[in-house]
């Protein structure tokens, strides 16, 4: 598989599931970083009160990635899933 400028490398598996382990999520993570979404979240969302735990930006990014992964799984594994997701 051709590799680009991203700081990670994709490897092909010889399985017939048709699904990657990460479902393309590293590309979305890179998109979040390049668009400045993380910085925007830090600027506009102020939920975390102490310096402990995940930052607001990390939590929102994880929720976005989780949403994408669940949608990908749903579309691939549920008959008629595409029609339901588009409603």
Order of alpha helices (4+ residues) and beta strands (2+ residues): alpha-alpha-alpha-alpha
